[in-house]
Amino acid sequence: MTTLPRWLQRFTILQSDNPKGPWGGGGPDKAGSGGGSGDGNDGGPRNPWSVPPQGRPRGAGPSALDEFLRRARGGGGGNGSGGGRPHLPGTPNARTLWMIGVGLIVLVWLVFTSFHAIGPQQRGVVTYLGRYAGTIEPGIRLTPPAPFASVTKVDVRKINTETFPADGGGGENLMLTADQNIVDLNYSVRWDISNPQDYAFQIAKPVETVRATAESAMRAVIATTALDDAIGSGRNAIELRVQDTMQQILDSYNAGIRIQGVAIKQAAPPSQVMDDFKSVSAAQQEAQGMTNQARGYAQQVLAHAQGEAAAFDKVYEQYKLAPDVTRRRMYYETMEAVLAKTDKTIVEGSGVVPYLPLSGTARRLPDAPAAAATTPAPVQGGGQ
């Protein structure tokens, strides 16, 4: 049995009917109609708007052309009166096209909500119907589709930086110190994510939380620090204390944030008192310089005194070994030092009264006044 193609079968159906035009088909039964009244009974063209002599057929089924159009439209309309556009034979109908479209939408939905590309610096926080289900590592990962499961990507390697003031140093950030002074601080805080789960669920606004924590910790530390330490050599200690305080606060929140460091960029008094502060600083530096000079002189005198004391200790040790000899030597040395600065006349022999020209033996000393050398001393005692 040979099966003809579908379109060929429809073509044979059309050929099987007796083709008739709208004015009659002409044919062998035209002779019995008789008459030449112009209604088609005389064998000529019949008026298409007139009723045939035998009346309208009742219960006549649709023609082959109507049946073909109905089948081409997908069976809609019954007798061909239904809407819809005809399609070529062999093409899918509207229902099939709808099913294909829905299938493509479902496929795209599954692909885009079930497969997740996690970067090397990221971690994926997975939730099933809003409940935490786990953390996925980098790579292409598969999860149930949305809305049953959702994945939040968290960058765990990015170093975030928060500056204070927020405008990058354009405004003032005044704080009160322990000695009731005011200091203007410009600093920054670096932080990253240490626990993606806590970061995603424990705090609603991570950036605002970090900024508020930094402000609170810095003010608490500055309140226990003097102004000189805040603007001077105490910056490193302040930075470490602020970092530790912030980490303790964030750990108590289970924020999943790690503080990398705190850096004080600028610490200065308020701009309104900057000139007076410079004057005070200059006076303090001058006082510090004079203090250092006095300390140097004191150390010099102390070193000289210590040297003399050490020399006396050595002489005392020799004195304990030979008291008489040491006493005589000290006497000779003392007399030599005293007589070396005076004029001397040495007289030897007994019973001889020499003539001493005292006025001629006077010698002007280096430190004696000039009048002492020109004015002779008066001689008393007559002609001896």
Phi, psi and omega in degrees: 000127183263130179260118179280154175300160185296317181289332179288324177299318179294325179294321178293328177295320179294324182285339183286335182279156177279111185293135179227135175275174179293344179250019179099155184262355181076212169105183188287338184272009180282341182288332183276356182282325174067167174081156174228039184287358182086005177262013177098356183279345182271008178092353177272189180294133182265148177292123183291343183262358179266155181278132178300157183300326181278002180083172180285137177291139179258140176073016179289137180280173180294153179285174180294327179291319177297321178296321180293317179295323179297316180292325178294328179279003180086023176086001180282146174089352176070276185263021177092000180276351183288160179279188180106157181262138178289150179235162181291151179296139178093351179273152181292151181278180185296323180297318179295320178297319177298317179296321178295318179298316178297321179296320177295320178297316179296321180295315178297319178300316179295319182294314186280344180249353180253331180256132185229129178263110181259122181288167181298329181267007185245161170226144181254123178266116186260135176231138174253111181054040178088351180261138181296132182241345179151176179238127182260147182274174180299150181130186176270114186242149182246131178225165172301152184289163174287151004270012182289324180224147177222151183235127176251119181275131182235127179274111185265355181252353181284130177266113179269143182235128177244126181254148180227121000293167186292337182277009176082024177106003181284339180244184181261149177227082189275138178221153182264131181267177183290332180264027174063034174250165181246134180233143179258114185250137173233113186217172181221156181230130178250134182210159176217182184260124179258332181225103183299324182297308180295322180297324184279335190242333190277326182236142183277322183233089185298315184296314179297324179294318179296318181294317179295320179295318180296317178299315182295316182294317181295317179294324179293322181285318180295329180295343178249016183236139178286162182296318181298323178287326182290325181258000182243232186280357182269012183294318182299317179296321179295317180299317180294319180294319178295319179298314179296318180296317178297317181296321178296318180294314181293325176295325177292334176276350188055047186281342183070027183242138178244128179276119181279327180173162177234133182231122175271113182275325182208135176223114185209161175289168179299153183295334181293333183244022184295318180296314179296323180294324177295322177296317178296320180295320178296318178295320178295321178293321177296316178298321178295322177296316178295322178297319178295322178295317178296322178294323178295317178296319179297321178293325178294313179297319180296321179294321177296316179296320178296325177294316177296320178297321178295322178294319178296323178298321178294319178296321180296323177297319177292325178296321179294331179284319180218088185298314185294311181298318181292322179295317179295317180296321178294324178295313180299316181296323180291315179295323179296320180291326181283313185287343180292342182257006183234160174278142186227148173227121185252125181244128179243155179103153182249142178077010181246126178254097183285164177267120183250106175282083185298325182292331181276339181274353180293129181238129182289123177285160181298327183258007180279150179290158183293329181294331180293333181276335183266335184263117180286149179281139180294143181262126179247148175113003172080220190264028176287000000 
